[in-house]
Amino acid sequence: MPRSTTKSPSRVRFLPLSSRAREGIAGYLFLLPWLIGFICITLGPILASLALSFTNFSGSFARADWVGFDNYVRMFTADRAFWGSLKVTSQYVFISVPILLIFALAVAITLNRGLSMLGIYRTIFYLPSLIGTSVAIAVLWRYVFGEHGLINHVLDVFGIEGFSYIGDPRTALGTIIVLNVWTFGAPMVIFLAGLRQIPTELYEAATIDGARSWQRFWHITLPSLSPLVLFNGVLSMIGGFQAFTQVYVVSDGTGGPAGSTLFYTLLLYQRAFTQLQLGYASAMAWVLLILIAAITVLFFLSARYWVHYGDEQ
């Protein structure tokens, strides 16, 4: 009987993979959802914003024309509100951030002196950081510093006639700075953790040598906490330039009175969603990004002169 030459269907075989390759594939599969989200939610809008900043996009792609650097030229040469908002935001950042850090460090040093119920105090002081940027607190702030608010009721007790602090150009920005300083809890917790890491032997040796309290603070505490000062300073500076919710609610979205609270982000919002100048607003967003990046670089370049790390000789 002749032998059949028909071959049986061959089985599909996968290439043998080493255990390291399989682990690598599994890792990339786990990473895939984050990668898709990063491209679609973060990287994509960033690149789209960059492209729109060179157009006169107003909400309709059919009417968007390529205008080159016209938005940037207009921003620096013809938009007075841009320079006004940059001035207000810079004042806010360079006044409120140092006060915030000093206040947070002072409270951290106080709490580090062996107080009982430290956890309760730490929670109380940290709580404003969680709710300070909320709309509810901004509304509350508006009533506290209003003409008939809490501040004026307290002043009435002492026979002092108050006024609307958020309605006066001389004091409106100050009320928002106070609100920002009030949210000192996050840097305070970081400073408190840093204080716990300073060896007590350093203070004991300095005390034996006759160093006073301010000398121990200046020569031991502050240099030891300098990396945390840099960290908190950079984060607070970035948050300051991005401040929006408080000023939007307190000024009712106008940046008033007389432009005294017209923050950069508020002007960007007005240009984008009130006046539908989305291309111009995209250019403003990129200028803000470059400004924050430049100041951050300056922070780190200056760090070599005042930041001390434990592994340095």
C-alpha positions as CSV (number, residue, x, y, z in Angstrom):
1,M,0.0,0.0,0.0
2,P,1.5,3.3,-1.1
3,R,2.6,5.6,1.7
4,S,0.6,8.9,1.9
5,T,2.8,11.9,1.2
6,T,0.2,14.4,2.7
7,K,1.7,16.3,5.6
8,S,-0.3,16.9,8.7
9,P,-1.1,20.6,9.4
10,S,1.9,22.2,11.1
11,R,1.3,23.7,14.5
12,V,1.9,27.3,15.1
13,R,5.0,27.8,17.2
14,F,6.1,31.0,18.9
15,L,9.7,31.9,19.2
16,P,11.1,30.9,22.5
17,L,11.6,33.9,24.7
18,S,13.8,34.1,27.7
19,S,12.3,35.0,31.1
20,R,14.0,38.4,30.9
21,A,12.3,39.2,27.6
22,R,8.9,38.1,28.9
23,E,9.3,40.3,31.9
24,G,10.2,43.2,29.6
25,I,7.1,42.7,27.5
26,A,4.9,42.5,30.6
27,G,6.5,45.7,31.9
28,Y,5.7,47.5,28.6
29,L,2.2,46.2,28.6
30,F,1.7,47.6,32.1
31,L,3.2,50.8,31.0
32,L,1.0,51.1,27.9
33,P,-2.1,52.7,29.6
34,W,0.1,55.5,31.1
35,L,1.9,56.0,27.8
36,I,-1.4,56.3,25.9
37,G,-2.7,58.7,28.5
38,F,0.5,60.8,28.4
39,I,0.3,61.1,24.6
40,C,-3.4,61.9,24.5
41,I,-3.8,64.0,27.6
42,T,-0.4,65.7,28.1
43,L,1.9,65.6,25.1
44,G,-0.8,66.0,22.4
45,P,-2.4,69.1,23.9
46,I,1.1,70.6,24.5
47,L,2.1,70.2,20.9
48,A,-1.3,71.4,19.7
49,S,-1.0,74.5,21.9
50,L,2.5,75.2,20.4
51,A,1.1,74.9,16.9
52,L,-2.0,77.1,17.7
53,S,0.2,79.8,19.2
54,F,1.3,80.6,15.6
55,T,-2.2,80.9,14.3
56,N,-5.2,83.2,14.8
57,F,-7.3,80.2,16.0
58,S,-10.6,81.4,17.5
59,G,-12.4,78.1,17.9
60,S,-12.9,77.2,14.2
61,F,-10.0,75.3,12.4
62,A,-11.6,76.3,9.1
63,R,-10.9,80.0,9.8
64,A,-7.5,79.5,11.4
65,D,-4.7,81.1,9.5
66,W,-0.9,80.8,10.1
67,V,0.3,84.1,11.4
68,G,3.8,83.2,12.4
69,F,5.2,85.2,15.4
70,D,2.5,87.9,15.2
71,N,0.9,86.7,18.5
72,Y,4.2,87.0,20.3
73,V,5.1,90.4,18.7
74,R,1.6,91.7,19.6
75,M,2.0,90.5,23.1
76,F,5.3,92.4,23.8
77,T,4.6,95.5,21.7
78,A,0.8,96.2,21.6
79,D,-0.8,94.6,24.6
80,R,-0.6,96.8,27.7
81,A,-2.7,94.4,29.7
82,F,0.0,91.8,29.1
83,W,2.6,93.9,30.8
84,G,0.2,94.9,33.6
85,S,-0.6,91.3,34.4
86,L,3.0,90.3,34.3
87,K,3.8,93.1,36.8
88,V,0.9,92.1,39.1
89,T,1.9,88.4,39.0
90,S,5.6,89.2,39.6
91,Q,4.7,91.3,42.6
92,Y,2.5,88.6,44.0
93,V,5.2,85.9,43.6
94,F,8.2,87.8,44.8
95,I,6.3,89.2,47.9
96,S,4.2,86.2,48.9
97,V,6.7,83.4,48.4
98,P,9.4,84.7,50.8
99,I,6.8,85.6,53.4
100,L,5.2,82.1,53.0
101,L,8.6,80.4,53.4
102,I,9.5,82.5,56.5
103,F,6.2,81.9,58.1
104,A,6.3,78.1,57.4
105,L,9.8,77.8,58.8
106,A,8.9,79.8,61.9
107,V,5.9,77.6,62.6
108,A,7.9,74.4,61.9
109,I,10.6,75.5,64.4
110,T,7.9,76.3,67.0
111,L,6.3,72.9,66.6
112,N,9.7,71.1,66.7
113,R,10.3,72.2,70.3
114,G,8.7,69.2,71.8
115,L,5.1,70.3,71.9
116,S,2.5,67.8,73.1
117,M,-0.3,66.8,70.6
118,L,2.0,67.6,67.7
119,G,-0.1,65.6,65.3
120,I,-3.1,67.7,66.0
121,Y,-1.2,71.0,65.6
122,R,0.3,69.7,62.4
123,T,-3.1,68.7,61.0
124,I,-4.6,72.1,61.9
125,F,-1.8,74.0,60.2
126,Y,-1.8,71.8,57.2
127,L,-5.5,72.0,56.6
128,P,-5.5,75.4,54.9
129,S,-3.1,74.0,52.2
130,L,-5.8,71.5,51.3
131,I,-8.7,73.9,51.1
132,G,-6.9,77.2,50.5
133,T,-7.1,77.1,46.7
134,S,-10.8,76.0,46.7
135,V,-13.6,78.2,45.4
136,A,-15.3,78.1,48.8
137,I,-12.3,79.6,50.6
138,A,-12.0,82.3,47.9
139,V,-15.6,83.2,48.4
140,L,-15.1,83.3,52.2
141,W,-12.0,85.5,51.7
142,R,-14.1,87.9,49.6
143,Y,-16.6,88.4,52.4
144,V,-13.9,88.6,55.2
145,F,-12.1,91.5,53.4
146,G,-15.3,93.1,52.0
147,E,-16.7,96.3,53.2
148,H,-19.1,94.6,55.7
149,G,-16.7,91.7,56.3
150,L,-15.1,90.2,59.5
151,I,-12.1,92.5,59.4
152,N,-14.2,95.6,59.6
153,H,-16.4,94.2,62.3
154,V,-13.3,93.6,64.4
155,L,-12.0,97.1,63.7
156,D,-15.4,98.6,64.7
157,V,-14.8,97.2,68.2
158,F,-11.7,99.5,68.5
159,G,-13.5,102.5,66.8
160,I,-11.6,102.2,63.6
161,E,-13.6,102.7,60.4
162,G,-12.7,100.2,57.7
163,F,-13.3,100.0,54.0
164,S,-13.5,97.3,51.3
165,Y,-10.0,95.9,51.1
166,I,-10.8,93.9,47.9
167,G,-12.4,97.0,46.3
168,D,-9.4,99.3,46.8
169,P,-6.5,99.1,44.3
170,R,-4.0,99.8,47.1
171,T,-5.0,96.7,49.2
172,A,-6.7,94.3,46.8
173,L,-3.5,92.5,45.9
174,G,-2.5,92.4,49.5
175,T,-5.6,90.4,50.5
176,I,-4.7,87.7,47.9
177,I,-1.1,87.6,49.2
178,V,-2.5,87.0,52.7
179,L,-4.6,84.2,51.3
180,N,-1.5,82.6,49.7
181,V,0.6,82.9,52.9
182,W,-2.3,81.4,54.9
183,T,-1.7,78.1,52.9
184,F,1.7,77.6,54.4
185,G,1.0,74.1,55.7
186,A,2.7,72.1,52.9
187,P,6.1,73.7,53.2
188,M,5.7,73.8,56.9
189,V,5.4,70.0,57.0
190,I,8.5,69.6,54.8
191,F,10.5,72.0,57.0
192,L,9.4,70.1,60.1
193,A,10.6,66.8,58.6
194,G,13.9,68.4,57.8
195,L,14.3,69.7,61.4
196,R,13.9,66.2,62.7
197,Q,16.9,65.1,60.6
198,I,19.4,67.6,62.0
199,P,21.6,65.8,64.6
200,T,21.1,67.2,68.1
201,E,24.9,66.8,68.7
202,L,25.5,69.8,66.5
203,Y,23.3,72.0,68.7
204,E,24.9,70.6,71.9
205,A,28.4,71.3,70.6
206,A,27.5,74.8,69.6
207,T,25.9,75.4,72.9
208,I,29.0,74.3,74.7
209,D,31.1,76.7,72.5
210,G,28.8,79.5,73.7
211,A,26.7,80.0,70.5
212,R,23.5,81.9,71.0
213,S,20.1,80.8,69.7
214,W,20.2,83.0,66.6
215,Q,23.8,81.8,65.9
216,R,22.7,78.2,66.1
217,F,19.9,79.0,63.7
218,W,22.1,80.8,61.3
219,H,25.0,78.4,61.3
220,I,23.3,75.1,61.8
221,T,19.5,75.1,61.2
222,L,19.4,77.3,58.1
223,P,22.3,75.6,56.2
224,S,20.9,72.2,57.1
225,L,17.5,73.2,55.7
226,S,18.8,75.0,52.6
227,P,17.9,72.1,50.2
228,L,14.4,72.2,51.5
229,V,14.3,76.0,51.2
230,L,15.3,75.5,47.5
231,F,12.6,72.8,47.0
232,N,9.8,74.8,48.7
233,G,10.9,78.0,47.0
234,V,10.7,76.4,43.5
235,L,7.4,74.8,44.1
236,S,5.9,77.9,45.7
237,M,7.2,80.1,42.8
238,I,5.6,77.8,40.2
239,G,2.3,77.7,42.1
240,G,2.4,81.5,42.4
241,F,2.7,82.1,38.7
242,Q,-0.1,79.6,38.1
243,A,-2.5,81.1,40.7
244,F,-5.9,81.5,39.3
245,T,-8.9,80.3,41.4
246,Q,-8.4,82.8,44.3
247,V,-8.0,85.9,42.1
248,Y,-10.8,84.9,39.8
249,V,-13.3,84.5,42.6
250,V,-12.1,87.5,44.7
251,S,-12.1,89.9,41.7
252,D,-15.2,88.3,40.2
253,G,-13.2,87.4,37.1
254,T,-12.4,91.0,36.1
255,G,-8.9,91.4,37.6
256,G,-10.2,94.6,39.3
257,P,-10.2,97.1,40.8
258,A,-8.3,99.1,38.2
259,G,-6.3,96.0,37.1
260,S,-4.7,95.6,40.6
261,T,-5.5,91.8,40.6
262,L,-5.2,91.1,36.9
263,F,-3.0,88.0,37.2
264,Y,-1.3,86.5,34.1
265,T,-3.5,83.4,34.2
266,L,-6.6,85.5,34.6
267,L,-5.7,87.5,31.5
268,L,-4.9,84.3,29.6
269,Y,-8.3,83.0,30.6
270,Q,-10.1,86.2,29.4
271,R,-8.2,86.1,26.1
272,A,-9.0,82.5,25.5
273,F,-12.6,81.9,26.7
274,T,-14.1,85.4,26.9
275,Q,-12.6,87.0,23.7
276,L,-12.0,83.6,21.9
277,Q,-8.5,84.5,21.0
278,L,-7.3,81.0,21.5
279,G,-4.2,81.3,19.3
280,Y,-3.1,84.4,21.2
281,A,-3.8,82.7,24.6
282,S,-1.7,79.7,23.5
283,A,1.2,82.1,22.9
284,M,0.7,83.6,26.3
285,A,0.8,80.1,27.8
286,W,4.1,79.4,26.2
287,V,5.6,82.6,27.3
288,L,4.5,81.8,30.9
289,L,6.2,78.3,30.6
290,I,9.4,79.9,29.4
291,L,9.4,82.4,32.1
292,I,8.8,79.8,34.9
293,A,11.6,77.6,33.3
294,A,14.0,80.5,33.2
295,I,13.4,81.5,36.9
296,T,13.7,77.8,37.9
297,V,17.0,77.6,36.1
298,L,18.2,80.7,38.0
299,F,17.2,79.1,41.3
300,F,19.3,76.0,40.6
301,L,22.2,78.0,39.2
302,S,22.3,80.1,42.4
303,A,21.9,77.0,44.6
304,R,25.7,76.3,44.4
305,Y,26.3,79.4,46.5
306,W,23.8,78.9,49.3
307,V,22.5,75.3,49.3
308,H,24.5,72.8,51.4
309,Y,24.1,69.1,51.1
310,G,25.2,66.6,53.8
311,D,27.7,64.8,51.5
312,E,29.7,68.0,50.8
313,Q,33.1,68.3,52.3
